[in-house]
Amino acid sequence: MTSTFRTTRRTREQLRREIPGTAAVLADPHDFAAMRRYRTFPFDDHTRYLRHLEDHLRTRTAEGVRTTLTLFDPAAYAEYCQELGLDPDTTDSRARYTAELACTGATVPYAGEPLAALLPLLVEETGRQIAWDRAATRLAEAGTCPDCDEDLSHTAFALATQALKELLDGLGDGTHHLVCSIPAGAPPLLAALRITSEEGRHRLPESESLTFCTVLAAGIAHRTPGGIVSRSTRPQPQPDDGTTTPHDTVRGWTLRDGWPEPLTAAQVFTAYCTDAETGEPIPPEHQVDHTHGFPLTRPPETHRC
């Protein structure tokens, strides 16, 4: 009987390791404060909450249990409970919402890292997915051409992909940070992309690239204004001692008639060195050049109804 008990226990432990879990994290102190209104929420200090959560996650990892993290949004949770007629002040409702997030929300795997290092990545991934969802919706709204019935969203995405390829080829080797911004209500659609290029080969993060192209395509499809800014970092040799220091170059493009057109060096400087909220000038950074964008060739087969 003892042997049977041990076998059953080992089987259960093995099964537990093969069933992953999801933890929804209140990363923001304001979100944490919003959850304290619920009687069944057991924490009253955000720092202590994160410490307990990290201890729990490390224990699961040490036991061989895989866990993914997602962000818990109290406002979205309240809407979720209202739509489904659930009582938000129960652990069952919070668990059900977390299970939904595991299928539809942004997640990152946990592998024993400090939460302080992992949470910014989760916040960034969540923001990227929200941007993609909004951009994809906006892109789908473009519909079809009334003259030839062509799918405008498909055409716009192909153009955005072509524009990105030309951008990367023109920027050359180095580390590049691209930001695409398209006005589409408040807040505007925004996508950031980090690329490392070496000898003509570009290492592209898949999710970032998809979001960037979708945001750009939404602007192309609707012929809206918008812009792209690139910041490229390359090592610059120092004549005094033979060492190298990072040197950055900033370029810019504006969307005009559904295609990125280069800005002048003066326009790039003005855009990059002006506070977006106050309109006040910002001192330029040391070792940063502001230069003109380069032309991007619009494909000849571009659809233009």
Salt bridges, closest charged atoms under 4 A:
GLU13 OE2 - ARG9 NE 3.40
ASP44 OD1 - ARG48 NH1 3.29
GLU54 OE2 - ARG58 NH2 2.83
GLU63 OE1 - ARG16 NH1 2.54
GLU124 OE2 - ARG128 NH2 2.95
GLU124 OE2 - ARG194 NH1 2.99
GLU125 OE1 - ARG128 NH1 2.26
GLU141 OE1 - ARG138 NH1 3.71
GLU150 OE1 - HIS303 ND1 2.69
ASP169 OD2 - LYS165 NZ 2.93
ASP169 OD1 - HIS202 NE2 2.98
GLU199 OE1 - ARG201 NH2 3.74
GLU208 OE2 - ARG128 NH2 3.33
GLU208 OE2 - ARG194 NH1 3.65
ASP248 OD2 - ARG231 NE 2.68
ASP257 OD1 - ARG223 NE 3.24
ASP257 OD2 - ARG304 NH2 1.91
GLU285 OE2 - ARG231 NH1 2.79
ASP289 OD2 - HIS247 NE2 2.80
